[in-house]
């Protein structure tokens, strides 16, 4: 939806209930050791290169890291949590008016609870509401709560693009010794791509339900695009798989965004920028009865970008060559659409290990 399409809708910002983040767990969990990049140093003399060096070292261990100094206040972030909370509290009849066309690879709009069978007779506990780029190509009907706060949603999304995404894409180019604008040219905001802002709600489960799922809500997987940004979520449930196959908890670091790399960057760098394997598990006991609300931003290349390996001196020095059956002959848009459709195909998720997405493309892998 274009901002002009909803300019007549106005409510006072104080009409939106204040959102308060829940307390962190008091349990001593095995937290992943992740690097933190301070993007506020990006424009300082030598700042970009220092951050690129830090990023290079971070991705040798795992494709997850934190960023701070990203140009948004905690109040702005919490406002998005508040909007998401209001969206999910709408009557189901209202939410279903905006249902995404998931079965055909579309995802903008609402995803109801229980579409995915995790184990025989046990279904997913997630509600999702996706908002695409704020450009005319993606104009679509929205609930009144979204229309009423469209201006700040648009500001939030565009600030993410200018103050976070563009900087990180520049750092990836520096890491690979490519022109600074290499990735920027394939992630332009005004062009069609599958980027979107997401409100996501994991509904709390009973102990019996968690036991039936082996305490795992979402199997280990990778994301579809270039990277995923997760704004601080205090309910501990996200885990990342380390290089030795161990699962570690991702700590909700104050004032941070958690970033994980995704498929597109792995494909075009011959596995150097690794698509991070992560999963969602049942929270610790002191958070077991809390619904887990999230605000995320998914960064994806322009639909037309062919996912083929880039020519990089760094990759040559490291001896990284395309794997047999690697990415070639398909675009970012085709990959995302196919993965969304496959993930909503009705297949029981516990039975999945390797899944063919597109002919000739790498298979999607799932991990327990």
TORRO-552175 format. One line per 8 residues: number of its first residue (from 1); for each residue z, x, y of C-alpha. Coordinates in nm, 4 decimals. Layout:
residues N
NUM = Z X Y | ...
END
This chain:
residues 368
1 = 0.0000 0.0000 0.0000 | -0.0903 0.1312 0.3410 | 0.1913 0.1398 0.5938 | -0.0071 -0.0835 0.8308 | -0.0202 -0.3565 0.5670 | 0.3555 -0.4128 0.5890 | 0.4207 -0.3264 0.9521 | 0.5249 -0.6840 1.0322
9 = 0.8164 -0.6723 0.7875 | 1.1369 -0.5406 0.9409 | 1.5025 -0.5440 0.8483 | 1.7881 -0.3514 1.0048 | 1.8667 -0.0372 0.8055 | 2.2272 -0.1507 0.7756 | 2.1144 -0.4557 0.5751 | 2.0690 -0.2206 0.2799
17 = 2.4012 -0.1603 0.0999 | 2.5219 0.2000 0.1182 | 2.4711 0.3852 -0.2073 | 2.7558 0.6036 -0.3316 | 2.6908 0.8666 -0.5978 | 2.9251 0.8428 -0.8957 | 3.1643 1.1312 -0.9790 | 3.0412 1.4094 -1.2043
25 = 3.1708 1.4416 -1.5583 | 3.4918 1.6364 -1.6111 | 3.3737 1.7544 -1.9550 | 3.2991 2.1226 -2.0032 | 2.9379 2.1024 -2.1189 | 2.7065 2.3884 -2.2092 | 2.5054 2.4040 -1.8876 | 2.1651 2.5724 -1.8633
33 = 2.1536 2.8847 -1.6473 | 1.8861 2.7918 -1.3916 | 1.7675 2.9785 -1.0837 | 1.8005 2.8236 -0.7351 | 1.5256 2.8652 -0.4742 | 1.6143 2.8064 -0.1089 | 1.2975 2.6665 0.0494 | 1.4470 2.6975 0.3974
41 = 1.3591 3.0701 0.3744 | 0.9907 2.9986 0.3083 | 0.8732 3.0596 0.6676 | 1.0971 3.3596 0.7327 | 0.9372 3.7072 0.7422 | 0.8673 3.8000 0.3810 | 1.0241 3.4705 0.2683 | 0.7293 3.3404 0.0648
49 = 0.6949 3.6590 -0.1350 | 1.0690 3.6816 -0.2051 | 1.0658 3.3232 -0.3304 | 0.7557 3.3927 -0.5405 | 0.9281 3.6937 -0.6982 | 1.2346 3.4812 -0.7691 | 1.0154 3.2096 -0.9197 | 0.8315 3.4635 -1.1366
57 = 1.1619 3.5801 -1.2828 | 1.2867 3.2220 -1.3285 | 0.9889 3.1018 -1.5291 | 1.0185 3.3896 -1.7740 | 1.3260 3.2144 -1.9102 | 1.2533 2.8435 -1.8727 | 1.0305 2.6112 -1.6709 | 1.3249 2.4474 -1.4950
65 = 1.4819 2.5526 -1.1666 | 1.6677 2.4108 -0.8664 | 1.5520 2.3981 -0.5074 | 1.7691 2.3541 -0.1971 | 1.6836 2.3551 0.1729 | 1.4021 2.1076 0.1157 | 1.3948 1.9184 0.4458 | 1.5594 1.5884 0.3485
73 = 1.9182 1.4887 0.4243 | 2.1560 1.3480 0.1648 | 2.1524 1.0226 0.3619 | 1.7737 0.9983 0.3222 | 1.8022 1.0673 -0.0494 | 2.0799 0.8111 -0.0969 | 1.8732 0.5528 0.0902 | 1.6110 0.5843 -0.1825
81 = 1.8784 0.5373 -0.4484 | 1.9900 0.2265 -0.2604 | 1.6368 0.0857 -0.2503 | 1.5886 0.1570 -0.6199 | 1.9173 -0.0139 -0.7038 | 1.8095 -0.3265 -0.5132 | 1.4718 -0.3305 -0.6895 | 1.6327 -0.3309 -1.0332
89 = 1.8753 -0.6067 -0.9338 | 1.5880 -0.8457 -0.8596 | 1.5457 -1.1368 -1.1046 | 1.3315 -1.0432 -1.4046 | 1.0795 -1.3114 -1.3133 | 1.0286 -1.1400 -0.9765 | 1.0056 -0.7882 -1.1219 | 0.7452 -0.8939 -1.3770
97 = 0.5111 -0.9967 -1.0949 | 0.4639 -0.6229 -1.0364 | 0.4350 -0.5118 -1.4005 | 0.2321 -0.1937 -1.4499 | -0.0749 -0.1975 -1.6745 | 0.0893 0.0535 -1.9058 | -0.1079 -0.0289 -2.2164 | -0.4317 0.0722 -2.0399
105 = -0.2934 0.3907 -1.8856 | -0.1754 0.2409 -1.5556 | 0.1807 0.3022 -1.4471 | 0.2159 0.2003 -1.0810 | 0.4576 -0.0888 -1.0534 | 0.7289 -0.2100 -1.2896 | 0.8015 -0.1048 -1.6482 | 1.0476 -0.3453 -1.8177
113 = 1.3189 -0.2580 -2.0664 | 1.2439 -0.2302 -2.4344 | 0.8699 -0.1629 -2.4513 | 0.9106 0.1471 -2.6681 | 1.0603 0.1351 -3.0161 | 1.2700 0.4508 -3.0485 | 1.3816 0.3887 -3.4036 | 1.3087 0.0867 -3.6231
121 = 1.4644 -0.2091 -3.4420 | 1.6073 -0.0006 -3.1534 | 1.4219 -0.0053 -2.8214 | 1.4305 0.2010 -2.5023 | 1.6922 0.1350 -2.2328 | 1.4826 0.2261 -1.9270 | 1.3534 0.0266 -1.6343 | 1.1026 0.2027 -1.4086
129 = 0.9415 0.1196 -1.0770 | 0.6632 0.3537 -0.9622 | 0.5229 0.3695 -0.6095 | 0.1900 0.5550 -0.5727 | 0.0740 0.7645 -0.2792 | 0.0858 0.5863 0.0561 | -0.2916 0.5814 0.1031 | -0.5381 0.2881 0.1165
137 = -0.6806 0.3667 -0.2288 | -0.3474 0.2669 -0.3859 | -0.2593 -0.0379 -0.1786 | -0.0983 -0.2978 -0.4034 | 0.1477 -0.5880 -0.3836 | 0.5123 -0.4837 -0.3562 | 0.8479 -0.6666 -0.3765 | 0.9975 -0.7721 -0.0435
145 = 1.2694 -0.5066 -0.0655 | 1.0018 -0.2353 -0.0899 | 0.7907 -0.3870 0.1890 | 1.0960 -0.4162 0.4138 | 1.1694 -0.0432 0.3779 | 0.8129 0.0813 0.3501 | 0.8295 0.2996 0.6598 | 1.1157 0.5090 0.5256
153 = 0.9678 0.5171 0.1738 | 0.6447 0.6526 0.3214 | 0.8322 0.9063 0.5354 | 1.0340 1.0167 0.2320 | 0.7260 1.0579 0.0110 | 0.5241 1.2437 0.2744 | 0.8152 1.4753 0.3527 | 0.8345 1.5612 -0.0175
161 = 0.4660 1.6492 -0.0032 | 0.4793 1.8608 0.3139 | 0.8190 2.0280 0.2759 | 0.8433 2.0670 -0.1012 | 0.5190 2.0252 -0.2930 | 0.2972 2.2291 -0.0622 | 0.5489 2.5131 -0.0558 | 0.5938 2.5216 -0.4323
169 = 0.2190 2.5114 -0.4942 | 0.1806 2.8058 -0.2554 | 0.4472 2.9976 -0.4483 | 0.2706 2.9321 -0.7795 | -0.0489 3.0750 -0.6289 | 0.1374 3.3863 -0.5101 | 0.2934 3.4323 -0.8536 | -0.0557 3.4298 -1.0059
177 = -0.1997 3.6534 -0.7283 | -0.4414 3.3782 -0.6254 | -0.5334 3.2676 -0.2714 | -0.2360 3.0832 -0.1232 | -0.4305 2.7573 -0.0978 | -0.5625 2.7638 -0.4554 | -0.3427 2.4827 -0.5857 | -0.3248 2.3045 -0.2498
185 = -0.7000 2.2404 -0.2695 | -0.6429 2.0474 -0.5923 | -0.3378 1.8498 -0.4725 | -0.4517 1.6959 -0.1416 | -0.2419 1.3962 -0.0370 | -0.5347 1.1845 0.0842 | -0.7308 1.2214 -0.2401 | -0.6854 1.0120 -0.5525
193 = -0.4287 1.1505 -0.7919 | -0.1508 1.0208 -1.0129 | 0.1372 1.1403 -0.7910 | 0.4110 0.8831 -0.7482 | 0.7674 0.8183 -0.6375 | 0.9800 0.6706 -0.9161 | 1.2981 0.4676 -0.9267 | 1.4379 0.4784 -1.2795
201 = 1.7362 0.3130 -1.4418 | 1.8826 0.4013 -1.7821 | 2.1072 0.1160 -1.8899 | 2.4318 0.2230 -2.0549 | 2.4433 0.1808 -2.4329 | 2.7267 0.1001 -2.6677 | 2.8736 0.3674 -2.8933 | 2.7131 0.1899 -3.1887
209 = 2.3691 0.1982 -3.0248 | 2.4060 0.5653 -2.9386 | 2.5072 0.6489 -3.2949 | 2.1996 0.4677 -3.4282 | 1.9850 0.6852 -3.2007 | 2.1572 1.0090 -3.2927 | 2.2865 1.0165 -2.9317 | 1.9283 1.0786 -2.8094
217 = 1.7744 0.8283 -2.5673 | 1.4412 1.0060 -2.5110 | 1.3040 1.2638 -2.7533 | 1.2190 1.6111 -2.6308 | 0.8848 1.6042 -2.4500 | 0.6834 1.7524 -2.1653 | 0.5676 1.5777 -1.8484 | 0.2035 1.5020 -1.7759
225 = 0.1141 1.6527 -1.4384 | 0.1908 1.9676 -1.2379 | 0.5654 1.9317 -1.1875 | 0.8434 1.6751 -1.1672 | 1.1094 1.6603 -0.8952 | 1.4434 1.5046 -0.9892 | 1.6826 1.4320 -0.7055 | 2.0445 1.5035 -0.7912
233 = 2.1635 1.2615 -1.0607 | 2.5390 1.2892 -1.1294 | 2.5362 1.1129 -1.4693 | 2.4933 1.4000 -1.7159 | 2.2197 1.3169 -1.9666 | 1.9285 1.5531 -1.9055 | 1.8918 1.8485 -2.1391 | 1.6368 2.1302 -2.1425
241 = 1.5190 2.3237 -2.4469 | 1.5576 2.6997 -2.4107 | 1.3184 2.9557 -2.5563 | 1.5423 2.9969 -2.8610 | 1.5250 2.6224 -2.9367 | 1.8745 2.5392 -2.8108 | 1.9429 2.2310 -2.5967 | 2.1377 2.2930 -2.2737
249 = 2.2636 2.0392 -2.0190 | 2.1138 2.0377 -1.6704 | 2.3958 2.0324 -1.4164 | 2.3661 1.7997 -1.1122 | 2.3824 2.0816 -0.8582 | 2.4980 1.9490 -0.5147 | 2.2295 1.9084 -0.2489 | 1.9514 2.0057 -0.4883
257 = 1.6323 1.8885 -0.6518 | 1.5768 1.9869 -1.0138 | 1.2150 2.0936 -1.0705 | 1.0410 2.1144 -1.4046 | 0.6881 2.2357 -1.4670 | 0.4440 2.0114 -1.6512 | 0.1297 2.0057 -1.8648 | -0.1430 2.0633 -1.6054
265 = 0.0023 2.3940 -1.4864 | 0.0512 2.5106 -1.8449 | -0.3064 2.4267 -1.9372 | -0.4660 2.6113 -1.6460 | -0.2429 2.9208 -1.6779 | -0.2784 2.9691 -2.0550 | 0.0887 2.8880 -2.1065 | 0.2280 3.1207 -1.8386
273 = 0.3637 2.8356 -1.6250 | 0.5312 2.6603 -1.9149 | 0.5526 2.2828 -1.9355 | 0.9251 2.2364 -1.9794 | 1.0560 2.0632 -2.2897 | 1.3396 1.8265 -2.2007 | 1.5128 1.5168 -2.3316 | 1.7651 1.2513 -2.2293
281 = 2.0806 1.2042 -2.4343 | 2.3871 0.9814 -2.4214 | 2.6214 1.0876 -2.1369 | 2.9686 1.2327 -2.2054 | 3.2499 0.9819 -2.2709 | 3.3758 0.9623 -1.9111 | 3.0283 0.8463 -1.7987 | 2.9329 0.6452 -2.1063
289 = 2.9617 0.3054 -1.9354 | 2.7689 0.3970 -1.6202 | 2.4059 0.2974 -1.5693 | 2.2067 0.6103 -1.4811 | 1.9964 0.5514 -1.1698 | 1.7386 0.8133 -1.0760 | 1.4949 0.8970 -0.7970 | 1.2067 1.1217 -0.8996
297 = 0.8712 1.2385 -0.7701 | 0.5884 1.3227 -1.0087 | 0.3324 1.5743 -0.8804 | -0.0111 1.5594 -1.0392 | -0.3462 1.7212 -0.9587 | -0.6314 1.5234 -0.8134 | -0.7903 1.3020 -1.0779 | -1.1174 1.4953 -1.0669
305 = -0.9663 1.8388 -1.1360 | -1.0870 1.9809 -1.4677 | -0.7954 2.1281 -1.6569 | -0.9488 2.4607 -1.7491 | -0.7906 2.8092 -1.7329 | -0.7835 2.9812 -1.3948 | -0.9108 3.3358 -1.3415 | -0.5963 3.5319 -1.2574
313 = -0.5329 3.9066 -1.2585 | -0.1730 3.8363 -1.3604 | -0.2782 3.6430 -1.6695 | -0.5178 3.9222 -1.7647 | -0.2449 4.1846 -1.7233 | -0.0142 3.9811 -1.9437 | -0.2887 3.9341 -2.2021 | -0.2655 3.5554 -2.1828
321 = -0.5832 3.3986 -2.3160 | -0.6616 3.0323 -2.3847 | -0.5272 2.9174 -2.7182 | -0.7750 2.7857 -2.9720 | -0.8126 2.4158 -2.9027 | -0.6789 2.4668 -2.5509 | -0.7514 2.2596 -2.2442 | -1.1188 2.2208 -2.1599
329 = -1.3653 1.9440 -2.0910 | -1.1270 1.6833 -1.9495 | -0.9794 1.6068 -1.6108 | -0.6242 1.5628 -1.4876 | -0.6844 1.1910 -1.4382 | -0.8146 1.1475 -1.7925 | -0.5180 1.3381 -1.9374 | -0.2557 1.1320 -1.7545
337 = -0.4200 0.7968 -1.8284 | -0.4501 0.8818 -2.1973 | -0.0894 1.0030 -2.2232 | 0.0469 0.6920 -2.0505 | -0.1520 0.4656 -2.2827 | -0.0419 0.6587 -2.5921 | 0.3242 0.6500 -2.4906 | 0.3033 0.2697 -2.4671
345 = 0.1044 0.2209 -2.7851 | 0.3895 0.0595 -2.9765 | 0.4336 0.3502 -3.2192 | 0.7941 0.4119 -3.3288 | 0.9015 0.7164 -3.1273 | 1.1297 0.8657 -3.3949 | 0.8256 0.9098 -3.6189 | 0.6346 1.1174 -3.3636
353 = 0.6028 1.4945 -3.3744 | 0.2443 1.5758 -3.2731 | 0.0182 1.3186 -3.1124 | -0.3516 1.3468 -3.0364 | -0.4189 1.2449 -2.6764 | -0.7864 1.3278 -2.6136 | -1.0508 1.4765 -2.8461 | -1.0412 1.8543 -2.8124
361 = -0.7259 1.8522 -2.6007 | -0.3882 2.0015 -2.6955 | -0.1662 1.7599 -2.8836 | 0.1470 1.6178 -2.7239 | 0.4522 1.7463 -2.9086 | 0.7892 1.5753 -2.9441 | 1.1180 1.7392 -3.0377 | 1.4474 1.6162 -3.1820
END
